[in-house]
Amino acid sequence: MWNGDGTVDVNGFRVFYSEVECVRRIFEKHPETALNFRPKNQLVKNAYMNNLLDLIATICLAPQELTVEEIRDAENTLFELLEVGFNLDWLKTKLEELCVKKKKMEARGARMRDLDRMIVEQRQVLLELEGELKNEENEAVCDSARLGFEDVV
């Protein structure tokens, strides 16, 4: 239902027209989401819905786009939404998956830096060995050269 303030009522939440489809999809896929959420004040309801939409937007970001602090803030927002009565097990699972991906990404990045450092070190060792081989080859050429008459006499 269209309200005079530029919002649309979706399951008791007033949301901006640009958010209607997102909120409808949340309730279609997860009808239990707000069953235990009972604030009477419409501003409070809107604020919590905005928090939920912001949380979903955060979870949609790639792990490398998020800092550890932003993930911690997302976890705090989720717990706050759970405390006021939202049923967000589905979103909690997605946030946990994001945390695991972030940790794996950080560990993988550290491993890649270690491997890169080891490659640089091994290249240096290889360059030194190639230098030693060249010296040995030069000495071998010198040692195997025939002596001339003048060298002997």
Long-range contacts (C-beta under 8 A, 24 or more apart in sequence): 12-45, 13-45, 13-46, 13-49, 14-42, 14-45, 14-46, 15-46, 15-49, 19-53, 22-53, 22-56, 23-49, 23-53, 26-52, 26-56, 29-90, 30-87, 30-90, 32-87, 33-86, 33-87, 33-88, 34-85, 34-86, 34-87, 35-87, 36-85, 36-86, 36-87, 37-84, 37-85, 37-86, 38-85, 39-84, 48-81, 48-84, 48-86, 51-77, 51-80, 51-81, 52-81, 52-86, 52-88, 55-81, 55-91, 55-95, 56-91, 59-91, 59-94, 59-95, 59-98, 63-98, 63-101, 63-102, 63-105, 64-105, 66-98, 66-102, 68-102, 71-95, 71-98, 71-99, 71-102, 74-98, 75-99
